[in-house]
Amino acid sequence: MSTPKLQQKPAPGSEVELALYEIRNKVYPRAVTGVFARWRWALVWFTQLLFYGLPWLTWGDRPMVLFDLEARRFFLFGLVLYPQDFIYLTGLLVISALSLFLVTAVAGRVWCGYACPQTVYTEIFMWVERRVEGDRMARMKLDKAPMSAKKLARKATKHALWVAIALWTGITFVGYFTPIRELLAQIASFSTGPWQTFWILFYGFATWGNAGFMREQVCKYMCPYARFQGVMFDRDTLTVTYDYKRGEPRGSRPKKADPAALGLGDCIDCTLCVQVCPTGIDIRDGLQIECIDCSACIDACDQVMDKMNYPRGLIRYTTENALEQGYGREGIVKRLRRPRVLIYAAILATVATALFGHLLTSAPLKVDVLPDRTLGRIVEDGLIENTYRLQLMNSAETPRRFVVSVSGIESIFVTGASKFEVEPTGTRLVPVTVRTHPGMGEPGSNRIVFKVQAEDDPSVSVDATSTYFVPR
């Protein structure tokens, strides 16, 4: 793990100023190809097709995914959710956290290296940078060169492309809250609302800043995951690891030389593993919190091993126990069935089953009962009357007519209107009056149950409890 260094800086006179921080050295990652690089780009394509594509897909006559905050309705494929369904969001967050714990316990920070938005957009921005300014050495040379028309043109082109990607990312983000076709029409006519404008610019600026400038600083200093990952790691967690026993002592040598005769290990000290690292670390220094398990160093080292006719795997995915005890893939797979992993998997399966089971079996109807302030009035014929307001939320994509009935006290009944029409995915607040005969129920509060049932489908039914007040 790297530590801050004392940077000495001359000051006027004989004094020396000590800076208790490490001055950032800009990282210029070198392009790399290989198996893991292809996997990273496959994840880039998958995540971005998903992110940029979902707002354009429709489900019937509405967006497939839309979080309509103004109407307080959330559309997810065929589901319509309301603020009362906040428990589903909580469950989804719990599932996401448990999934991250499970993946981390098994394979370290592979989420960071392959699918984290910071990694994905950094990959995209670096691809643009390489196309405009060249690979590692060309970029370093360009940055050191004095400002010229050629340098200005390249820098301006790069940032124009970055800003275009960032703004489209911001527009897409807002497209999850405002139908994206409507949003683009508003942008074209300069009629976007203040909150849409703010979030497009804010999200775009954050993308441009994080992926274009801060890059590894986000992973090293801002992301909390790097700090608490250690509690989820153990000696059987797969991580990108340098085989110290095989590689040391390192040193350069001719291709045809026998490393054993020279007293050297397989590492030729080419530093390509450092040059391709997006966080600028040397994996040969051991496990570090800055490592995001992207495996760029594995691809680079394997290519060097191929050229030197050495076996691949000097840098590879392995575990500390496997490296020390010398067991292979079968031993690593066997150790996956350890208590930590099994507990995470069991809890995750239980929560996911409960959440999605409840979500798929819940009725497309929700009912909230709001008692009126005036309860327990005596009306004609000595009947006792309570009034309520029922909020009916129809989650179906078709209009429905609901019938309201009540039970819980002998001879209790609904008087007046008891059938109500609710539009598709709509909400309606309706008044309901309930009466009972004198002498029914206990004086004070009594529990009653409203039954709301779809007229065309009796299986769509919800019971909602409330309180019926009988005067003393």
C-alpha positions in Angstrom: 0.0 0.0 0.0 1.5 3.3 -1.0 1.9 6.1 1.6 2.2 9.9 1.3 5.7 11.2 0.9 7.4 14.2 2.3 8.0 16.6 -0.6 10.8 19.1 0.1 10.5 22.5 -1.6 13.1 25.3 -1.4 11.8 28.5 0.3 13.3 31.9 0.6 16.2 32.1 2.9 17.5 28.9 4.6 14.1 27.5 5.5 12.7 24.3 4.0 8.9 23.7 3.7 7.6 20.2 4.1 4.4 19.2 2.3 2.6 16.3 3.9 1.0 15.2 0.7 2.1 13.5 -2.5 2.0 15.7 -5.5 0.0 14.0 -8.3 2.0 12.7 -11.2 -0.3 12.5 -14.2 -0.9 9.0 -15.4 -0.5 8.2 -19.1 -1.9 4.7 -19.5 -0.5 2.8 -22.5 -3.0 1.1 -24.8 -3.1 -2.7 -24.4 -4.7 -5.6 -26.2 -5.5 -9.1 -25.0 -8.2 -11.3 -23.5 -9.0 -9.1 -20.6 -9.0 -5.9 -22.6 -11.6 -7.5 -24.9 -13.7 -8.4 -21.8 -13.4 -4.8 -20.6 -14.6 -3.4 -23.9 -17.4 -6.0 -24.0 -18.6 -4.6 -20.7 -18.3 -1.1 -21.9 -20.5 -1.9 -24.9 -23.0 -3.8 -22.8 -23.4 -1.2 -20.1 -23.6 1.8 -22.4 -26.1 0.1 -24.8 -28.2 -0.5 -21.7 -27.8 3.0 -20.3 -28.2 4.9 -23.6 -30.8 2.6 -25.1 -33.4 2.0 -22.3 -34.9 5.5 -22.4 -35.8 5.0 -26.1 -37.6 1.7 -25.6 -41.4 1.8 -25.1 -43.8 -0.5 -23.4 -47.2 0.0 -25.1 -47.6 3.7 -25.4 -45.2 4.7 -22.6 -41.4 4.5 -22.0 -40.3 1.2 -20.8 -38.3 2.7 -17.9 -39.4 6.1 -16.5 -39.2 7.6 -13.1 -42.0 10.2 -13.2 -41.3 12.2 -10.1 -44.0 14.8 -10.8 -46.8 12.2 -11.1 -45.1 10.0 -8.4 -45.2 7.0 -10.6 -42.3 4.7 -11.6 -42.5 2.6 -14.7 -40.2 -0.5 -14.9 -41.0 -2.6 -17.9 -44.6 -4.0 -17.1 -44.6 -2.7 -13.6 -46.0 0.5 -12.2 -44.7 1.5 -8.8 -45.7 4.3 -6.4 -44.0 6.0 -3.5 -45.7 3.4 -1.2 -43.5 0.8 -2.9 -40.3 2.2 -1.4 -39.7 -1.2 0.1 -38.8 -2.5 -3.3 -36.1 0.2 -3.7 -34.8 -0.7 -0.3 -34.7 -4.4 -1.2 -33.0 -3.6 -4.5 -30.3 -1.7 -2.7 -29.8 -4.5 -0.2 -29.5 -7.0 -3.2 -26.9 -4.7 -4.9 -24.9 -4.4 -1.7 -24.9 -8.2 -1.1 -24.0 -8.8 -4.7 -21.0 -6.5 -4.3 -20.0 -8.3 -1.1 -20.2 -11.7 -2.7 -18.3 -10.7 -5.9 -15.6 -9.0 -3.8 -15.2 -12.0 -1.5 -14.8 -14.2 -4.6 -12.9 -12.1 -7.1 -11.8 -8.8 -5.5 -12.5 -5.5 -7.2 -13.6 -6.9 -10.6 -16.6 -4.6 -10.5 -14.3 -1.6 -10.4 -12.1 -3.0 -13.2 -14.9 -3.9 -15.6 -18.3 -2.4 -14.9 -18.0 0.7 -12.6 -19.2 3.8 -14.4 -16.0 5.6 -13.5 -14.0 2.9 -15.2 -16.3 2.6 -18.2 -16.3 6.3 -19.0 -12.6 6.6 -18.3 -12.1 3.9 -21.0 -14.3 5.8 -23.4 -12.5 9.1 -22.8 -9.1 7.5 -23.1 -10.1 5.9 -26.4 -11.0 9.4 -27.7 -7.7 10.8 -26.3 -5.6 8.1 -28.0 -7.4 8.7 -31.4 -6.8 12.5 -31.2 -3.4 12.8 -29.4 -1.8 9.4 -29.9 -0.7 6.7 -27.5 1.3 7.1 -24.3 4.6 8.6 -25.5 2.9 10.9 -28.0 0.6 12.3 -25.3 3.5 12.8 -22.9 5.5 14.6 -25.6 2.5 16.7 -26.6 1.9 17.9 -23.0 5.5 18.9 -22.6 5.6 20.8 -25.8 5.0 24.6 -25.8 1.6 25.8 -26.9 1.2 25.9 -30.7 -1.6 25.9 -33.3 -1.2 22.1 -33.7 -1.3 21.4 -29.9 -4.3 23.8 -29.5 -6.2 22.1 -32.3 -5.7 18.7 -30.8 -6.6 19.7 -27.3 -9.7 21.6 -28.5 -10.8 18.6 -30.7 -10.3 16.2 -27.7 -12.3 18.4 -25.3 -15.1 19.0 -27.9 -15.6 15.3 -28.3 -15.4 14.8 -24.5 -18.0 17.5 -23.9 -20.3 16.0 -26.6 -20.2 12.6 -24.9 -20.7 14.1 -21.5 -23.7 16.2 -22.6 -25.3 13.3 -24.3 -24.7 11.3 -21.1 -26.4 14.1 -19.1 -29.4 14.2 -21.5 -29.7 10.4 -21.3 -29.7 10.5 -17.5 -32.5 13.1 -17.4 -34.3 11.0 -20.0 -35.0 8.5 -17.3 -37.1 11.1 -15.5 -38.6 13.0 -18.5 -39.5 11.0 -21.6 -36.5 11.5 -23.8 -38.4 12.3 -27.0 -40.2 15.1 -25.2 -36.9 16.2 -23.6 -35.1 16.5 -27.0 -38.0 18.5 -28.3 -37.8 20.8 -25.3 -34.0 21.2 -25.9 -34.5 22.0 -29.6 -37.0 24.7 -28.7 -35.0 26.0 -25.7 -38.0 25.3 -23.4 -36.5 22.8 -20.9 -37.4 23.3 -17.3 -34.9 24.6 -14.7 -34.3 21.2 -13.1 -33.8 19.4 -16.4 -31.3 22.0 -17.5 -29.5 21.8 -14.1 -29.2 18.0 -14.1 -28.1 17.8 -17.8 -25.3 20.3 -17.2 -24.4 18.9 -13.7 -24.3 15.2 -14.8 -22.5 16.2 -18.0 -19.9 18.2 -16.1 -19.4 15.4 -13.6 -18.8 12.9 -16.4 -16.4 15.3 -18.2 -14.5 16.1 -15.0 -14.3 12.5 -13.5 -13.5 10.7 -16.7 -11.4 13.3 -18.4 -9.3 14.8 -15.5 -9.7 13.1 -12.1 -9.7 9.5 -13.4 -7.6 7.4 -11.0 -8.0 10.0 -8.2 -11.7 9.1 -7.9 -10.7 5.4 -7.4 -7.9 6.2 -5.0 -9.3 8.9 -2.9 -13.0 9.6 -3.5 -14.5 6.1 -3.8 -15.2 4.6 -0.3 -15.1 1.0 -1.7 -11.3 1.1 -1.9 -11.2 1.7 1.8 -13.5 -1.0 3.1 -12.8 -3.7 0.6 -10.2 -5.1 3.0 -12.8 -6.4 5.3 -14.3 -8.5 2.5 -11.0 -9.9 1.2 -9.3 -13.0 2.6 -6.4 -15.1 1.6 -8.6 -17.1 -0.8 -9.9 -14.0 -2.7 -8.9 -13.9 -6.4 -6.9 -10.8 -7.1 -4.5 -9.6 -9.8 -1.2 -10.8 -8.4 2.5 -10.8 -9.3 4.3 -14.2 -8.8 7.2 -12.9 -6.8 8.9 -16.3 -6.4 8.9 -16.8 -10.2 9.7 -13.3 -11.2 12.5 -12.3 -8.9 15.2 -11.2 -9.1 14.1 -9.2 -12.0 16.4 -7.8 -14.7 16.8 -7.3 -18.4 18.5 -10.0 -20.6 18.8 -11.1 -24.2 15.9 -13.1 -25.5 17.9 -16.3 -26.0 19.6 -16.0 -22.6 19.0 -18.6 -19.9 17.6 -16.7 -16.9 18.6 -19.4 -14.5 22.3 -19.1 -15.7 22.1 -15.4 -15.1 20.6 -15.8 -11.7 17.4 -14.0 -12.8 13.7 -14.6 -12.5 11.2 -14.4 -15.4 10.5 -10.6 -15.0 12.6 -8.7 -17.5 11.8 -5.4 -15.8 10.3 -3.9 -18.9 7.8 -1.9 -16.8 5.0 -2.4 -19.3 2.8 -3.6 -16.4 3.2 -0.1 -14.9 2.8 1.7 -18.2 -0.6 0.2 -18.9 -2.0 0.6 -15.4 -4.9 3.1 -15.3 -4.1 4.0 -11.6 -0.3 4.2 -12.2 0.8 1.6 -9.6 3.4 -1.2 -9.9 1.7 -4.5 -9.3 5.1 -6.0 -8.4 4.9 -4.1 -5.1 2.1 -6.4 -4.0 -1.6 -5.9 -3.2 -2.5 -2.2 -3.1 -5.8 -0.4 -2.5 -5.3 1.5 -5.7 -5.5 -1.7 -7.8 -8.9 -2.0 -9.4 -8.3 -5.6 -10.8 -8.7 -4.4 -14.4 -6.0 -6.9 -15.5 -4.4 -4.6 -18.0 -1.1 -5.6 -16.5 -1.9 -9.3 -17.1 -2.5 -8.7 -20.9 0.8 -6.7 -21.1 2.9 -9.2 -19.2 1.5 -12.2 -21.1 2.5 -10.6 -24.4 6.0 -10.1 -23.0 6.2 -13.7 -21.8 5.1 -14.9 -25.3 7.9 -12.9 -26.9 10.5 -14.3 -24.5 9.1 -17.9 -24.8 8.4 -18.0 -21.1 5.1 -19.5 -19.7 2.3 -17.0 -19.3 1.0 -16.2 -15.8 3.8 -14.2 -14.2 1.0 -11.8 -13.4 -2.4 -13.5 -13.1 -5.6 -13.8 -11.2 -4.8 -16.0 -8.2 -5.1 -16.1 -4.4 -2.5 -15.6 -1.7 -2.9 -19.1 -0.5 -2.6 -20.6 -4.0 0.5 -18.6 -4.6 2.1 -19.6 -1.3 1.0 -23.3 -1.3 1.4 -23.9 -5.0 -2.1 -25.3 -5.8 -3.7 -24.7 -9.2 -7.1 -23.9 -10.6 -8.9 -26.9 -8.9 -7.7 -25.8 -5.5 -8.8 -22.2 -6.1 -12.3 -23.4 -7.2 -12.5 -25.7 -4.2 -11.8 -22.8 -1.8 -14.8 -20.9 -3.3 -17.0 -23.0 -1.1 -15.8 -21.3 2.1 -18.2 -20.0 4.8 -17.9 -16.3 3.9 -18.9 -17.0 0.3 -21.7 -19.4 1.2 -23.2 -17.0 3.8 -23.2 -14.1 1.3 -24.8 -16.3 -1.4 -27.5 -17.7 1.0 -28.5 -14.2 2.3 -28.5 -12.8 -1.3 -30.7 -15.7 -2.6 -33.1 -15.4 0.3 -33.6 -11.6 -0.1 -33.8 -11.8 -3.9 -36.4 -14.6 -3.8 -38.5 -12.8 -1.3 -38.4 -9.4 -3.1 -39.0 -10.6 -6.6 -41.6 -13.2 -5.4 -43.6 -10.5 -3.7 -43.2 -8.1 -6.6 -44.5 -10.6 -9.2 -47.4 -11.8 -7.1 -48.7 -8.5 -5.7 -52.0 -7.2 -7.1 -52.0 -4.3 -9.6 -53.9 -2.3 -7.0 -53.0 -0.3 -4.0 -55.3 1.3 -1.4 -54.7 3.9 1.3 -57.5 4.7 3.8 -57.6 8.2 5.2 -60.2 8.6 8.0 -62.1 11.9 8.0 -61.6 14.2 10.9 -65.2 14.0 11.9 -65.9 10.4 13.2 -68.9 8.7 14.8 -71.7 11.1 13.8 -75.3 10.2 14.7 -77.5 10.6 11.6 -81.1 9.8 10.7 -82.8 6.7 12.2 -80.0 6.8 14.9 -77.5 5.3 12.5 -73.8 5.9 13.3 -71.8 7.3 10.4 -68.1 7.5 9.7 -66.6 9.0 6.5 -63.3 8.1 4.9 -61.3 9.0 1.8 -59.8 6.1 -0.1 -56.9 6.6 -2.4 -57.2 4.0 -5.2 -54.0 3.4 -7.3 -54.6 1.3 -10.4 -51.2 -0.2 -11.5 -52.7 -1.8 -14.6 -52.3 -0.5 -18.1 -56.1 -0.5 -18.7 -58.9 1.4 -16.9 -60.7 -0.5 -14.2 -63.8 -0.2 -12.1 -63.5 -1.1 -8.4 -66.2 -2.1 -5.9 -65.7 -1.0 -2.3 -67.3 -3.0 0.6 -66.6 -3.1 4.3 -66.6 -5.6 7.2 -65.5 -6.0 10.8 -68.7 -4.9 12.6 -72.1 -6.6 12.4 -74.5 -4.9 10.0 -71.9 -2.4 8.8 -72.4 -1.2 5.2 -71.3 1.4 2.6 -73.9 4.0 1.8 -73.8 6.1 -1.3 -71.3 5.5 -4.1 -69.4 2.2 -3.8 -68.1 1.7 -7.4 -65.3 3.9 -8.8 -63.6 4.1 -12.2 -59.8 4.6 -12.2 -57.8 5.4 -15.3 -54.8 3.3 -16.4 -51.8 3.7 -14.1 -53.8 6.4 -12.4 -54.7 7.5 -8.9 -58.1 8.6 -7.6 -59.1 9.9 -4.2 -62.8 8.9 -3.5 -65.1 9.6 -0.5 -66.7 6.6 1.2 -69.4 6.8 3.8 -69.9 3.9 6.2 -72.8 3.4 8.6 -74.0 0.9 11.1 -77.0 0.4 13.4 -77.0 1.6 17.1 -75.6 -0.9 19.5 -73.3 -2.5 17.0 -69.6 -2.5 17.9 -67.9 -1.5 21.1 -67.9 2.1 22.2 -64.7 3.8 21.0 -62.5 2.6 18.2 -63.3 -0.6 16.3 -61.2 -2.3 13.6 -62.8 -2.6 10.2 -61.6 -3.8 6.8 -62.3 -2.2 3.5 -62.3 -4.6 0.6 -61.6 -3.1 -2.8 -62.1 -5.5 -5.7 -61.9 -5.1 -9.5 -65.3 -5.6 -11.0 -64.0 -7.4 -14.1 -61.5 -9.6 -12.2 -62.2 -10.7 -8.6 -58.6 -11.9 -8.2 -57.5 -8.3 -8.2 -58.5 -7.5 -4.6 -56.9 -5.6 -1.7 -57.9 -5.4 2.0 -57.1 -2.2 3.9 -57.7 -1.8 7.6 -59.0 1.3 9.3 -60.8 2.4 12.5 -64.5 2.9 13.0 -65.5 5.1 15.9 -68.7 4.4 17.9 -69.7 7.2 20.3 -69.8 6.3 24.0 
